[in-house]
Amino acid sequence: MLQPCHGYPTRSRTHVYTEGGLPIIRPAEAHEADDILALFAEEVQAGKMLPRDPVEVRAGIGNWLVATDLQGRIVGCVSLVFFNADLCEVRSLAVHPDARGSGLGGRLIRASLDLAKRRGARRALTLTRAVRLFELVGFRRDLVANYPEKVWRDCAPCPLKEMCDEVALVYDLDPGTANGKGGSA
Ligand SMILES: CC(C)(COP(=O)(O)OP(=O)(O)OC[C@H]1O[C@@H](n2cnc3c(N)ncnc32)[C@H](O)[C@@H]1OP(=O)(O)O)[C@@H](O)C(=O)NCCC(=O)NCCS
């Protein structure tokens, strides 16, 4: 289970997630934008992930979480993109190939949900091919057409929209809803 650790020596006022000796998940820092982009550059080149504008990443670094190994290297990342105060998207989830298969992807998603909840969002959306991974965390399938905020901003101008094979999934962050237990559960 993810455990917020408010006493982490160098970042006492931010949420840091520990899980045994596994990578730590923490807020990204401004100087880490290039390392974050490098982490998934090959996935972008291979057409498996959408590119992110470096200027936007730097400007919105507060919406990124990174996972670091014991040497401090970034081995995972995830970001939130807010459409409005209620709705955000979990985007740019990536885990370094050497760190895959140990639950880090799921931990990053849960940490992003926790961040979204702390920011006051009521629902998190994602568009992904990694459907099972998100379903395991508690996301449920939905239709992207139900989210015009997403469609108009990202899908409509996308050159791949006619052949999009990504699946929309959502997670309700409100207490009392089906999966609204919060991200750190
Ligand atoms: C997808 C990715 C983040 C998963 O990271 P990970 O640390 O290996 O994931 P986890 O170990 O937490 O996986 C948890 C579960 O999700 C499943 N899962 C992992 N990757 C998956 C994928 N691409 N598709 C479907 N299910 C997946 C695993 O099988 C695992 O289930 P299991 O425990 O029953 O075997 C990683 O493979 C990656 O960075 N891929 C390239 C980028 C990418 O595809 N990002 C997703 C775009 S939204």
Ligand as a Chemical Component Dictionary entry (heavy atoms), coordinates in Angstrom:
data_LIG
# 
_chem_comp.id                   LIG 
_chem_comp.type                 NON-POLYMER 
_chem_comp.pdbx_formal_charge   0 
_chem_comp.three_letter_code    LIG 
# 
loop_
_chem_comp_atom.comp_id 
_chem_comp_atom.atom_id 
_chem_comp_atom.alt_atom_id 
_chem_comp_atom.type_symbol 
_chem_comp_atom.charge 
_chem_comp_atom.model_Cartn_x 
_chem_comp_atom.model_Cartn_y 
_chem_comp_atom.model_Cartn_z 
_chem_comp_atom.pdbx_ordinal 
LIG C1  C1  C 0 2.652  0.739  -19.118 1  
LIG C2  C2  C 0 3.777  0.822  -18.089 2  
LIG C3  C3  C 0 3.761  2.196  -17.450 3  
LIG C4  C4  C 0 3.532  -0.240 -17.015 4  
LIG O1  O1  O 0 4.505  -0.101 -15.999 5  
LIG P1  P1  P 0 4.802  -1.319 -14.982 6  
LIG O2  O2  O 0 5.586  -0.770 -13.855 7  
LIG O3  O3  O 0 5.374  -2.463 -15.727 8  
LIG O4  O4  O 0 3.321  -1.701 -14.519 9  
LIG P2  P2  P 0 2.916  -2.578 -13.266 10 
LIG O5  O5  O 0 4.066  -3.442 -12.871 11 
LIG O6  O6  O 0 2.355  -1.671 -12.212 12 
LIG O7  O7  O 0 1.749  -3.465 -13.868 13 
LIG C5  C5  C 0 0.647  -3.765 -13.070 14 
LIG C6  C6  C 0 -0.290 -4.630 -13.876 15 
LIG O8  O8  O 0 -0.683 -3.964 -15.070 16 
LIG C7  C7  C 0 -0.439 -4.805 -16.194 17 
LIG N1  N1  N 0 0.170  -4.032 -17.266 18 
LIG C8  C8  C 0 1.394  -3.479 -17.261 19 
LIG N2  N2  N 0 1.621  -2.850 -18.440 20 
LIG C9  C9  C 0 0.521  -3.032 -19.191 21 
LIG C10 C10 C 0 0.162  -2.642 -20.514 22 
LIG N3  N3  N 0 0.969  -1.923 -21.312 23 
LIG N4  N4  N 0 -1.053 -3.015 -20.958 24 
LIG C11 C11 C 0 -1.896 -3.717 -20.182 25 
LIG N5  N5  N 0 -1.605 -4.127 -18.931 26 
LIG C12 C12 C 0 -0.404 -3.790 -18.439 27 
LIG C13 C13 C 0 0.580  -5.814 -15.737 28 
LIG O9  O9  O 0 0.384  -7.014 -16.431 29 
LIG C14 C14 C 0 0.325  -5.951 -14.284 30 
LIG O10 O10 O 0 -0.682 -6.922 -14.062 31 
LIG P3  P3  P 0 -0.290 -8.263 -13.271 32 
LIG O11 O11 O 0 0.274  -7.799 -11.951 33 
LIG O12 O12 O 0 -1.577 -8.962 -13.163 34 
LIG O13 O13 O 0 0.718  -8.907 -14.138 35 
LIG C15 C15 C 0 5.157  0.547  -18.731 36 
LIG O14 O14 O 0 5.128  -0.713 -19.357 37 
LIG C16 C16 C 0 5.576  1.590  -19.741 38 
LIG O15 O15 O 0 6.180  2.597  -19.390 39 
LIG N6  N6  N 0 5.261  1.356  -21.032 40 
LIG C17 C17 C 0 5.607  2.282  -22.092 41 
LIG C18 C18 C 0 4.798  3.547  -22.009 42 
LIG C19 C19 C 0 3.315  3.268  -21.991 43 
LIG O16 O16 O 0 2.806  2.402  -22.684 44 
LIG N7  N7  N 0 2.624  4.066  -21.136 45 
LIG C20 C20 C 0 1.200  3.946  -20.955 46 
LIG C21 C21 C 0 0.573  5.000  -21.768 47 
LIG S1  S1  S 0 -0.843 5.584  -20.912 48 
# 
loop_
_chem_comp_bond.comp_id 
_chem_comp_bond.atom_id_1 
_chem_comp_bond.atom_id_2 
_chem_comp_bond.value_order 
_chem_comp_bond.pdbx_ordinal 
LIG C1  C2  SING 1  
LIG C2  C3  SING 2  
LIG C2  C4  SING 3  
LIG C2  C15 SING 4  
LIG C4  O1  SING 5  
LIG O1  P1  SING 6  
LIG P1  O2  DOUB 7  
LIG P1  O3  SING 8  
LIG P1  O4  SING 9  
LIG O4  P2  SING 10 
LIG P2  O5  DOUB 11 
LIG P2  O6  SING 12 
LIG P2  O7  SING 13 
LIG O7  C5  SING 14 
LIG C5  C6  SING 15 
LIG C6  O8  SING 16 
LIG C6  C14 SING 17 
LIG O8  C7  SING 18 
LIG C7  N1  SING 19 
LIG C7  C13 SING 20 
LIG N1  C8  SING 21 
LIG N1  C12 SING 22 
LIG C8  N2  DOUB 23 
LIG N2  C9  SING 24 
LIG C9  C10 SING 25 
LIG C9  C12 DOUB 26 
LIG C10 N3  SING 27 
LIG C10 N4  DOUB 28 
LIG N4  C11 SING 29 
LIG C11 N5  DOUB 30 
LIG N5  C12 SING 31 
LIG C13 O9  SING 32 
LIG C13 C14 SING 33 
LIG C14 O10 SING 34 
LIG O10 P3  SING 35 
LIG P3  O11 DOUB 36 
LIG P3  O12 SING 37 
LIG P3  O13 SING 38 
LIG C15 O14 SING 39 
LIG C15 C16 SING 40 
LIG C16 O15 DOUB 41 
LIG C16 N6  SING 42 
LIG N6  C17 SING 43 
LIG C17 C18 SING 44 
LIG C18 C19 SING 45 
LIG C19 O16 DOUB 46 
LIG C19 N7  SING 47 
LIG N7  C20 SING 48 
LIG C20 C21 SING 49 
LIG C21 S1  SING 50 
# 
